[in-house]
């Protein structure tokens, strides 16, 4: 039951329409005015330059209705692990944080996060719990503990300049062999390039190439995460694909390593000088707003010839700090962050796929709706594990090394396999 007297006092300064919206936004996560005087420290790495202002807007109904104050701290992606590690080691911790599957159980296993299984599967949350498909929730557990509630499935897509393909009478490629041929026919380097997919450590190269390991039917670690399988046919084939893109002499379809970083490649695409690029769907809405002077679309990233065509991503979670002195308030905010209203706004704006079956991730956008359908049918994401970030770092280093065109795949695979075995043995 909502405490009407508290609600009236809290919302006296806003209009009746805004008050009604604020109450509705609670969605059963808290009572009106329940957290008057409570301040929650919320930290998150940003998904866009506009996120600070948007978070203020999207959290306003919850803050107005509950009385909670929320201090939002932006954590740079490149400093995420170091800054969170330092914060969690202290006493004045962030109460609620956004984590990805690369770090959720790393910090969770260290004792940084509360186990949310009891809240998530409680009787008073059953109607909300039913909205989260088991195939998304179950891989999020570490043993019997749930350190974060899944909120976001990020995907990768391939952006295509349709005018360039149409002018050449070519079709959109669906596998790596078709990509090489199509991009080669479209490019005129160094002015115009056929394709770009980041492969440097700086640009998180592993994120853009991991799907090719899955496409070739393998992974870099065993399903039980006990054995390193980097020295395997699937990983070797994925690395060979990355090498072919840059190191094939006159047949290379991607600029030399370091010539264009991720943002520079985006600028090249917008200038009509890059036929295809792998990127996140979060670029869709901003690019549509720019009204580029050519027709473009997004498609699923190419698969492996003779293999699979999958969607890869990490998963985003909201976690509650074990040291938080405001456990109930932190859980209430977490419920709101993974609730229908907030999740719909967040995913619609950034082009992510939601983790609830009642969240429309497309916002009516046909391109994003197509991406949602690819994710639902071919998603093969990253399982969270305490050591997965270390292994991904090794994969990223190996990928960058071989795409310099100066390091052999055999040499790099052997070295990386050895390092991964040592990581798992620790």
Buried (B, 14 or more C-beta within 10 A) or exposed (E): EBEEEBBEBBBEEBEEEBBEBBBEBBBEBBBBBBBEEBEBBBBBBBBBEEBEEBBEEBBBBBBBBBBBEBEBEEBEEEEBBEBBBEBBEEEEBBBBBBBBBBBBBBBBBEEBBBBBEEBBEEEEBEEBBEBBEEEBBEBBBBEEBBBBBBBBBBBBBBBBBEBBBEEEEBEBBBBBBBBBBBBBBBBEBEEBBBBBBBBBBEBBBBBBBBBBBBBBBBBBBEEEBEEBBBBBEBBBBBBBBBBBBBBBEEEBBBBBBEBBEBEEBBEBBBEBBBBBBBBBBBBBBBBEEEEBEBEBBBBBBBBBBEBBBBBBBBBBBBBBBBBBEBBBBBBBBBBBBBBBBBBBBBBBBBBBBBBBEEBBBBBEBEBBEBBBEBBEEBBBBBBBBBBBBBBBBBBBBBBBBBBBBEBEBEEBBEBBBBBBEEBBEE
